[in-house]
Amino acid sequence: ELGVNEFSSKTCKSLAESLEVNGTFSSMNLEGNPLVVDEEGKESFEMLSRSLAKNSGLVFLSLWMCGVGVEGGRALARNIVENTTLVSLEVGYNNFDNSDVMVLRNQLELNRTKRTKKLAKEAENANQARKKEEEHIKSLMEMEKKESEEKWLQEQKIVRANERQLEMERQQEEAALERQKKKQMERAVRLEEARVQEKLKKSKKGKKGKKGKK
């Protein structure tokens, strides 16, 4: 906000130099400042007008009641056609020629149309970027889910393999115990048969001895 600060030609010249190289300012209000009161002021405003042709950041500019005059209006109209970003310009109470005002109005309308299209394009690009990012995130989530499922399947495969191994070992142990029991039973049967045979032999010997005594 630079309005009504009694800025003169020197300030106008400084602003011109700044606007020519600085694209960060988007708004400037100079209303009520006597920018053009002498020949030096006319030259400074001519510089300010030329700087607008090179500036690419300013969107709003107020020159309301700055004493610019017809020559200044003509200089502004001559240079404004090179500007592509300014969409709002207040020039009331400066005694501009109607033809110059029409040039300014037409250029501002053109800039507004370009700005609207630019903003729409930026919004479209931002929307596409957002959709692309969402698709990327979705893809990552699906990939992560797939990897998680594959990991779970692999873990389950290992678990089942371990279970089969344990079951096989259990069956082998049972089979070994069964063989051991069978051997023990066979050994017990053989021992019992041997004991019976031994008993029968002793019984026969005893009967023979009794017969010999008779």
Protein Blocks (a to p, Z undefined) as FASTA:
>chain_A
ZZhklpafklmmmmmmmmmmmckbfbdcfehiafblbfklmmmmmmmmmmmmmpckbfbd
cfehnlnojmlmmmmmmmmmmpckbmbdcfehklpafklmmmmmmmmmmmmmmmmmmmmm
mmmmmmmmmmmmmmmmmmmmmmmmmmmmmmmmmmmmmmmmmmmmmmmmmmmmmmmmmmmm
mmmmmmmmmmmmmmmmmmmmmmmmmmmmmmmmZZ
